[in-house]
Amino acid sequence: MGIARKAGTLFLAAIGGGGYLWLNRSGELNRTLKVIKRDVAAIRDRDPAATSMLETLTCYSGLHAILLHRMAHFLYEQKLPVVPRMISQLNRFLTEIEIHPAASIGEGFFIDHGSGVVIGETTEVGDNVTLYQGVTLGGTGKETGKRHPTLHDNVTVGAGAKVLGSVTVGENAKIGAGSIVIHDVPPNSTVVGNPGRPVRERGRKVGASDLDWTHLPDPVADAMQSLVRRVVELENEFKTAFPEKAAEIERAQEEGERELDRVFDYYHGLGI
Ligand SMILES: CC(C)(COP(=O)(O)OP(=O)(O)OC[C@H]1O[C@@H](n2cnc3c(N)ncnc32)[C@H](O)[C@@H]1OP(=O)(O)O)[C@@H](O)C(=O)NCCC(=O)NCCS
């Protein structure tokens, strides 16, 4: 284990050194440094536990993972065979975060805690996205081609959530911890549970404003009314079958109606 880690670190140092020289020569160094600065700033902005720059640079596997991924992705785009996958596997070994080199990830990306995060090959991630530990941006196993999610800017995915398939998560959306999302998520919404269901849309609780509190469905009252209707029908049939009892039945019906009116008035709030 110790030797493997040392070999991995040396491999990365060699790739990193080569990358630095290449970037310096091609004039890309400034742009790369800007992207790295934004990844570091994302941690300082979003994690109150990040107290110093030294701590941020040394103690965040999420930062190490995205830096290694940016290196792997760059080499992948240069069409270098195998090496990007090797860096990705090394990344997984060192940080427990697996990101396919082809995955495209925007600036200001932050994986908090890190362990168990998997990001698939055709995933696209916008700017300022936050993932917590155990998140999978994966495939359903049924699709080919673009088979992993697209996350727009400012999305947050809670711990252990799984976003599966070629779904789109709109900007500013939040996915609750432990959710399983297999359908598109609208912008500015919050989705929780399995299967993921929206609990907030455009920042407002789903259903809250539309609820008609005075006319909630009441299955007990509905059942009582249907029973009463049935009794009245039977009494009417009885009256036809036994005309000599009609007056007695009508008196009982009137009395019953008065009682029922009182019950329903009470039920609807009058007697309280
Ligand atoms: C979903 C989340 C972002 C909160 O969003 P919100 O819009 O403020 O939602 P609310 O807290 O108002 O909750 C809305 C409803 O969703 C439910 N809910 C919230 N989070 C949930 C979750 N992860 N799973 C299932 N239900 C959840 C609430 O109980 C509430 O239900 P109710 O309306 O029936 O009472 C937050 O709960 C969450 O999961 N954050 C992830 C944090 C994380 O991963 N932290 C790891 C740190 S190590």
The ligand as a MOL file (V3000), in Angstrom:
LIG
                    3D

  0  0  0     0  0            999 V3000
M  V30 BEGIN CTAB
M  V30 COUNTS 48 50 0 0 0
M  V30 BEGIN ATOM
M  V30 1 C -33.3820 18.8150 0.7520 0
M  V30 2 C -32.6140 19.8290 1.5960 0
M  V30 3 C -31.6270 20.5660 0.6770 0
M  V30 4 C -33.5500 20.8350 2.2620 0
M  V30 5 O -34.2450 21.5900 1.2900 0
M  V30 6 P -35.4450 22.5670 1.6820 0
M  V30 7 O -36.0020 23.1160 0.4220 0
M  V30 8 O -34.9800 23.5430 2.7190 0
M  V30 9 O -36.4900 21.5580 2.2520 0
M  V30 10 P -37.2040 21.5220 3.7090 0
M  V30 11 O -36.1560 21.3580 4.7750 0
M  V30 12 O -38.1630 22.6660 3.7970 0
M  V30 13 O -38.0150 20.1690 3.5970 0
M  V30 14 C -39.1000 20.0250 2.7060 0
M  V30 15 C -39.6460 18.6260 2.8940 0
M  V30 16 O -38.7110 17.6500 2.4140 0
M  V30 17 C -38.3610 16.7310 3.4460 0
M  V30 18 N -36.9270 16.4560 3.2980 0
M  V30 19 C -35.8980 17.3330 3.4320 0
M  V30 20 N -34.7410 16.7100 3.1420 0
M  V30 21 C -35.0530 15.4290 2.8440 0
M  V30 22 C -34.2690 14.3090 2.4540 0
M  V30 23 N -32.9420 14.3910 2.3160 0
M  V30 24 N -34.9120 13.1390 2.1980 0
M  V30 25 C -36.2650 13.0390 2.3070 0
M  V30 26 N -37.0710 14.0830 2.6840 0
M  V30 27 C -36.4480 15.2530 2.9400 0
M  V30 28 C -38.6920 17.4710 4.7400 0
M  V30 29 O -38.9640 16.5680 5.7770 0
M  V30 30 C -39.9080 18.2550 4.3380 0
M  V30 31 O -41.0340 17.3860 4.3010 0
M  V30 32 P -42.5070 17.9320 4.7320 0
M  V30 33 O -42.8040 19.0820 3.8000 0
M  V30 34 O -43.3770 16.7330 4.5160 0
M  V30 35 O -42.3370 18.3640 6.1530 0
M  V30 36 C -31.8590 19.1760 2.7660 0
M  V30 37 O -32.7770 18.5420 3.6400 0
M  V30 38 C -30.8090 18.1500 2.3270 0
M  V30 39 O -31.0840 16.9670 2.1500 0
M  V30 40 N -29.5560 18.6570 2.1710 0
M  V30 41 C -28.4040 17.8510 1.8700 0
M  V30 42 C -27.3590 18.1290 2.9320 0
M  V30 43 C -26.2630 17.0960 2.9820 0
M  V30 44 O -26.1570 16.2140 2.1640 0
M  V30 45 N -25.4200 17.2570 3.9760 0
M  V30 46 C -24.3090 16.3840 4.1620 0
M  V30 47 C -23.3810 17.0660 5.1150 0
M  V30 48 S -22.0950 15.9800 5.5390 0
M  V30 END ATOM
M  V30 BEGIN BOND
M  V30 1 1 1 2
M  V30 2 1 2 3
M  V30 3 1 2 4
M  V30 4 1 2 36
M  V30 5 1 4 5
M  V30 6 1 5 6
M  V30 7 2 6 7
M  V30 8 1 6 8
M  V30 9 1 6 9
M  V30 10 1 9 10
M  V30 11 2 10 11
M  V30 12 1 10 12
M  V30 13 1 10 13
M  V30 14 1 13 14
M  V30 15 1 14 15
M  V30 16 1 15 16
M  V30 17 1 15 30
M  V30 18 1 16 17
M  V30 19 1 17 18
M  V30 20 1 17 28
M  V30 21 1 18 19
M  V30 22 1 18 27
M  V30 23 2 19 20
M  V30 24 1 20 21
M  V30 25 1 21 22
M  V30 26 2 21 27
M  V30 27 1 22 23
M  V30 28 2 22 24
M  V30 29 1 24 25
M  V30 30 2 25 26
M  V30 31 1 26 27
M  V30 32 1 28 29
M  V30 33 1 28 30
M  V30 34 1 30 31
M  V30 35 1 31 32
M  V30 36 2 32 33
M  V30 37 1 32 34
M  V30 38 1 32 35
M  V30 39 1 36 37
M  V30 40 1 36 38
M  V30 41 2 38 39
M  V30 42 1 38 40
M  V30 43 1 40 41
M  V30 44 1 41 42
M  V30 45 1 42 43
M  V30 46 2 43 44
M  V30 47 1 43 45
M  V30 48 1 45 46
M  V30 49 1 46 47
M  V30 50 1 47 48
M  V30 END BOND
M  V30 END CTAB
M  END
